[in-house]
Amino acid sequence: MARPIDRRTFLKRAGQAAAVAAGTPLILPGRGAGQGRDRLVVAVGQWGTETPFAWRSTQGEKPLWDCVYDSLIMRDAKTFEYRPGLATEWKATNEMRTWTFKLRPGVKFHEGWGELTAEDVKFTVEQNLKPDAGGGSAPFFRNNLERIETPDKLTVVLHFKNRVWEVASNFTQFVGYQNVVPKKYLESVGEEKAALHPIGTGPYRHVEGRQGDYHRFAAVAGHWRKTPAFKEMVIRRVPDPATRLSGLRAGEIDIGVVFGDYLDQAVKAGLRLHDVPNSACYWVILGGQTTADREDYCPTCPWAGDRSDPKSRENARKVRLAMNLAVNKKAIIDALWKGKGSDTPFSYYYYPFHKGYSTDWKIPPYDPERAKKLLAEAGYAGGFEARVNPMVMVYALDGPDVMEAVALDWEKVGIKPKRFPEMISTFGPKSRNRKSNKTHWVYGSPPFDEPILAWSRVLHSKGAFNLLVDGAYDEDIDTAMREFDLDKRVRLTQALGQKLYDGYYGVMLGMKSITWAMTRKVGGWQTLAYVPLETNYEYVSPAS
């Protein structure tokens, strides 16, 4: 493999590709793509495995499928607080071991699949109990759910084995995503066929699609929550940012994600920019930091170490700190993000709106000389090889550029990156199953109601994923999750946040805003606060 260009040249060229964005127009399916006033075309950079079911998918599918569904609990677009959705009310009894949801009457599934009932909710939740269910909430239900009762068609009663305060969060818009499916439909056509043509209750119904390319939707007239202003919508997967901007300029795309130098190009082309501020915490995931029963377990990896050996543990921490100090975060924020981000105080999954957020969590400074010294102290004066995947990730569309910038900085201190590009659609499942081959990659985290809810999914050895360090803080997580007093739980969460910060388990990069470009066809759009790539497409209004 040819040696990469130097970092300065790379940062200069990374945005210059925007100049080609006026090239060949993007061809969209169907009639006069993007031209009709009643048609909205949205271009996202990536989605995950393209699976619509909550028990199979992650937040990575949400830019594509959220419009088909309604959540039991919705969010206030400006505050992120809970609002009634398919459930008009919910409450906990029996010391939070029993949770009762009252459903909204008269809500209909698409294409004549009947009225939503408690049996549909029960069926949806129980799919998480399948041994091969890989959804983000699946471990929670498998570990805690005892049984579900449906005393009438609009009442769902969930009984848990123990006290659980976090039940509501698993049914919310965005982080919960237990999008309810019609039991009758799934049982009639099977999961594989239903995945290709999902049926929900949302403001848009699925019409057709081509895997990996596009999906077309039709507005649901008289939708109980919000009838979309656009009668038809196409969501395109367009990984190349120059192609997205080309489509926006040509009027073939109405809304598309833009970043880097494409921001200036979009403004010069007369497009309006729409920011979702502080919506993604970026860090580089350092693979191999998992448990002995996992394929990714790597006690000999310099950055992971052997947890049973205190000296190895301390040397690994020095290496991780060195990998942080080697990276020029300000150059990434200025040159790649074009100022649409900051080196805000940082600890993984902590956002400024969370209680317990500490302004003492400063991103490690750029100090390559100290990085070299730490590597030498840890026994790696000659450096080591590191496997990296410069891929487009759903919440880090600039992942290839950012990973390359990090890799070029690592080279300066003797770390030798080996690049193995792989699509998120294939790499994502490997990562979830701890089979990533100790690969490093760029991640942008979404917000949760509390950081501990994220950590129970991505740090716990029984969690759905490993996006930081696996199993090292199971006891801390369990202790916090068992605490029902919010103030006490905040203190426990903050203490764990400090441990994670002090451990330097990932390479902290900063907090980034997500920016969309919109044509003059679009009048306004109320996206969801703090959330990267949240859809709310039904709230897109046409220009007057």
KALIN-V60780 format. One record per residue. N is the residue number from 1. RES is the residue in one letter. PSI is psi in whole degrees, -180 to 180 (* if undefined). Layout:
BEGIN
[[N | RES | PSI] [N | RES | PSI]]
END
This chain:
BEGIN
[[1 | M | 133] [2 | A | 146] [3 | R | 136] [4 | P | 162] [5 | I | 163] [6 | D | 163] [7 | R | -41] [8 | R | -45] [9 | T | -40] [10 | F | -49] [11 | L | -35] [12 | K | -42] [13 | R | -24] [14 | A | -36] [15 | G | -19] [16 | Q | -21] [17 | A | -18] [18 | A | -23] [19 | A | -21] [20 | V | 2] [21 | A | -9] [22 | A | 18] [23 | G | -142] [24 | T | 130] [25 | P | 151] [26 | L | 128] [27 | I | 124] [28 | L | 155] [29 | P | 153] [30 | G | -167] [31 | R | 137] [32 | G | 59] [33 | A | 125] [34 | G | -7] [35 | Q | -38] [36 | G | 142] [37 | R | -27] [38 | D | 1] [39 | R | 131] [40 | L | 129] [41 | V | 121] [42 | V | 132] [43 | A | 117] [44 | V | 155] [45 | G | -28] [46 | Q | 151] [47 | W | 177] [48 | G | -116] [49 | T | 0] [50 | E | 19] [51 | T | 127] [52 | P | -9] [53 | F | 136] [54 | A | -35] [55 | W | -5] [56 | R | -21] [57 | S | -178] [58 | T | -176] [59 | Q | -19] [60 | G | -19] [61 | E | -11] [62 | K | -36] [63 | P | -17] [64 | L | -47] [65 | W | -12] [66 | D | -32] [67 | C | -18] [68 | V | -18] [69 | Y | 165] [70 | D | 146] [71 | S | 155] [72 | L | -39] [73 | I | 122] [74 | M | 178] [75 | R | 147] [76 | D | 126] [77 | A | -27] [78 | K | -30] [79 | T | -14] [80 | F | 6] [81 | E | 161] [82 | Y | 144] [83 | R | 151] [84 | P | 142] [85 | G | -121] [86 | L | -26] [87 | A | 126] [88 | T | -23] [89 | E | 159] [90 | W | 146] [91 | K | 157] [92 | A | 139] [93 | T | -177] [94 | N | 47] [95 | E | 41] [96 | M | 22] [97 | R | -17] [98 | T | 128] [99 | W | 128] [100 | T | 129] [101 | F | 130] [102 | K | 124] [103 | L | 153] [104 | R | 129] [105 | P | 152] [106 | G | 10] [107 | V | 129] [108 | K | 141] [109 | F | 156] [110 | H | 156] [111 | E | 33] [112 | G | 23] [113 | W | 21] [114 | G | 180] [115 | E | 140] [116 | L | 132] [117 | T | 174] [118 | A | -31] [119 | E | -34] [120 | D | -41] [121 | V | -46] [122 | K | -46] [123 | F | -45] [124 | T | -49] [125 | V | -40] [126 | E | -19] [127 | Q | -24] [128 | N | -17] [129 | L | -9] [130 | K | 138] [131 | P | -30] [132 | D | 9] [133 | A | 123] [134 | G | 12] [135 | G | 159] [136 | G | -33] [137 | S | -7] [138 | A | -46] [139 | P | -36] [140 | F | -49] [141 | F | -40] [142 | R | -38] [143 | N | -25] [144 | N | -28] [145 | L | 133] [146 | E | -53] [147 | R | 165] [148 | I | 134] [149 | E | 150] [150 | T | 81] [151 | P | -26] [152 | D | 176] [153 | K | -12] [154 | L | 16] [155 | T | 127] [156 | V | 128] [157 | V | 116] [158 | L | 125] [159 | H | 129] [160 | F | 157] [161 | K | -24] [162 | N | 179] [163 | R | 130] [164 | V | 121] [165 | W | -16] [166 | E | 11] [167 | V | -48] [168 | A | -37] [169 | S | -25] [170 | N | -2] [171 | F | 14] [172 | T | 161] [173 | Q | 137] [174 | F | -85] [175 | V | -21] [176 | G | -56] [177 | Y | 41] [178 | Q | 65] [179 | N | 122] [180 | V | 131] [181 | V | 153] [182 | P | 118] [183 | K | -44] [184 | K | -41] [185 | Y | -48] [186 | L | -41] [187 | E | -25] [188 | S | -45] [189 | V | -15] [190 | G | 156] [191 | E | -39] [192 | E | -46] [193 | K | -39] [194 | A | -29] [195 | A | -29] [196 | L | -22] [197 | H | 80] [198 | P | 145] [199 | I | 128] [200 | G | -158] [201 | T | 7] [202 | G | 178] [203 | P | -15] [204 | Y | 142] [205 | R | 147] [206 | H | 135] [207 | V | -54] [208 | E | 170] [209 | G | 164] [210 | R | 119] [211 | Q | 131] [212 | G | -1] [213 | D | -67] [214 | Y | 163] [215 | H | 140] [216 | R | 140] [217 | F | 154] [218 | A | 140] [219 | A | 144] [220 | V | 112] [221 | A | 137] [222 | G | 29] [223 | H | 140] [224 | W | -28] [225 | R | -51] [226 | K | 116] [227 | T | 124] [228 | P | 150] [229 | A | -28] [230 | F | 129] [231 | K | -24] [232 | E | 147] [233 | M | 139] [234 | V | 129] [235 | I | 120] [236 | R | 143] [237 | R | 112] [238 | V | 88] [239 | P | -31] [240 | D | 119] [241 | P | -32] [242 | A | -39] [243 | T | -39] [244 | R | -46] [245 | L | -36] [246 | S | -44] [247 | G | -37] [248 | L | -44] [249 | R | -38] [250 | A | -6] [251 | G | 12] [252 | E | -15] [253 | I | 138] [254 | D | -33] [255 | I | 131] [256 | G | 148] [257 | V | 135] [258 | V | 155] [259 | F | 169] [260 | G | -144] [261 | D | -17] [262 | Y | -20] [263 | L | -48] [264 | D | -41] [265 | Q | -39] [266 | A | -43] [267 | V | -43] [268 | K | -28] [269 | A | 2] [270 | G | 14] [271 | L | 150] [272 | R | 144] [273 | L | 141] [274 | H | 114] [275 | D | 143] [276 | V | 95] [277 | P | 149] [278 | N | 51] [279 | S | -2] [280 | A | 118] [281 | C | 121] [282 | Y | 134] [283 | W | 164] [284 | V | 120] [285 | I | 127] [286 | L | 108] [287 | G | 165] [288 | G | -7] [289 | Q | 72] [290 | T | -163] [291 | T | 163] [292 | A | -21] [293 | D | 5] [294 | R | 151] [295 | E | -31] [296 | D | -3] [297 | Y | 127] [298 | C | 77] [299 | P | -16] [300 | T | -7] [301 | C | 131] [302 | P | -36] [303 | W | -12] [304 | A | -55] [305 | G | 171] [306 | D | 113] [307 | R | -19] [308 | S | -6] [309 | D | 108] [310 | P | -40] [311 | K | -44] [312 | S | -39] [313 | R | -45] [314 | E | -40] [315 | N | -40] [316 | A | -39] [317 | R | -40] [318 | K | -41] [319 | V | -44] [320 | R | -40] [321 | L | -41] [322 | A | -40] [323 | M | -28] [324 | N | -48] [325 | L | -26] [326 | A | -17] [327 | V | 130] [328 | N | 90] [329 | K | -38] [330 | K | -38] [331 | A | -38] [332 | I | -46] [333 | I | -43] [334 | D | -48] [335 | A | -38] [336 | L | -41] [337 | W | -9] [338 | K | 40] [339 | G | -1] [340 | K | 53] [341 | G | 179] [342 | S | 160] [343 | D | 53] [344 | T | 155] [345 | P | 140] [346 | F | 128] [347 | S | 136] [348 | Y | 123] [349 | Y | 4] [350 | Y | 128] [351 | Y | 156] [352 | P | -24] [353 | F | -5] [354 | H | 139] [355 | K | 139] [356 | G | -5] [357 | Y | 130] [358 | S | 131] [359 | T | -3] [360 | D | -11] [361 | W | 84] [362 | K | 139] [363 | I | 134] [364 | P | 137] [365 | P | 168] [366 | Y | 112] [367 | D | 77] [368 | P | -31] [369 | E | -43] [370 | R | -34] [371 | A | -45] [372 | K | -40] [373 | K | -44] [374 | L | -40] [375 | L | -41] [376 | A | -43] [377 | E | -33] [378 | A | -3] [379 | G | 18] [380 | Y | 47] [381 | A | -30] [382 | G | 6] [383 | G | -168] [384 | F | 166] [385 | E | 147] [386 | A | 126] [387 | R | 126] [388 | V | 149] [389 | N | 103] [390 | P | 75] [391 | M | 161] [392 | V | 115] [393 | M | 150] [394 | V | -44] [395 | Y | 7] [396 | A | 71] [397 | L | -24] [398 | D | 18] [399 | G | -44] [400 | P | -44] [401 | D | -45] [402 | V | -44] [403 | M | -38] [404 | E | -40] [405 | A | -43] [406 | V | -46] [407 | A | -41] [408 | L | -36] [409 | D | -41] [410 | W | -39] [411 | E | -33] [412 | K | -22] [413 | V | 9] [414 | G | -6] [415 | I | 136] [416 | K | 94] [417 | P | 136] [418 | K | 120] [419 | R | 126] [420 | F | 82] [421 | P | 139] [422 | E | 144] [423 | M | 146] [424 | I | -30] [425 | S | -29] [426 | T | -35] [427 | F | -36] [428 | G | -53] [429 | P | -36] [430 | K | -45] [431 | S | -43] [432 | R | -35] [433 | N | 12] [434 | R | 45] [435 | K | 40] [436 | S | -1] [437 | N | 41] [438 | K | 40] [439 | T | 141] [440 | H | 142] [441 | W | 161] [442 | V | 133] [443 | Y | 141] [444 | G | 114] [445 | S | 143] [446 | P | 166] [447 | P | 151] [448 | F | 167] [449 | D | -37] [450 | E | 145] [451 | P | -34] [452 | I | -28] [453 | L | -37] [454 | A | -45] [455 | W | -32] [456 | S | -22] [457 | R | -36] [458 | V | -6] [459 | L | -27] [460 | H | 143] [461 | S | -21] [462 | K | 7] [463 | G | 173] [464 | A | -29] [465 | F | 170] [466 | N | 104] [467 | L | 14] [468 | L | -87] [469 | V | 139] [470 | D | 119] [471 | G | -12] [472 | A | -24] [473 | Y | 33] [474 | D | -45] [475 | E | -42] [476 | D | -44] [477 | I | -46] [478 | D | -40] [479 | T | -45] [480 | A | -40] [481 | M | -23] [482 | R | -7] [483 | E | 122] [484 | F | -14] [485 | D | 119] [486 | L | -46] [487 | D | -41] [488 | K | -39] [489 | R | -37] [490 | V | -42] [491 | R | -42] [492 | L | -41] [493 | T | -42] [494 | Q | -40] [495 | A | -40] [496 | L | -38] [497 | G | -38] [498 | Q | -41] [499 | K | -42] [500 | L | -41] [501 | Y | -47] [502 | D | -22] [503 | G | -14] [504 | Y | 46] [505 | Y | -23] [506 | G | 166] [507 | V | 108] [508 | M | 128] [509 | L | -38] [510 | G | -178] [511 | M | 126] [512 | K | 143] [513 | S | 149] [514 | I | 132] [515 | T | 133] [516 | W | 147] [517 | A | 141] [518 | M | 140] [519 | T | 173] [520 | R | -10] [521 | K | -24] [522 | V | 129] [523 | G | -47] [524 | G | 171] [525 | W | 121] [526 | Q | 93] [527 | T | 175] [528 | L | 129] [529 | A | 138] [530 | Y | -1] [531 | V | 124] [532 | P | 128] [533 | L | 24] [534 | E | 144] [535 | T | -76] [536 | N | 35] [537 | Y | -26] [538 | E | -15] [539 | Y | 5] [540 | V | 125] [541 | S | 146] [542 | P | 156] [543 | A | 143] [544 | S | *]]
END
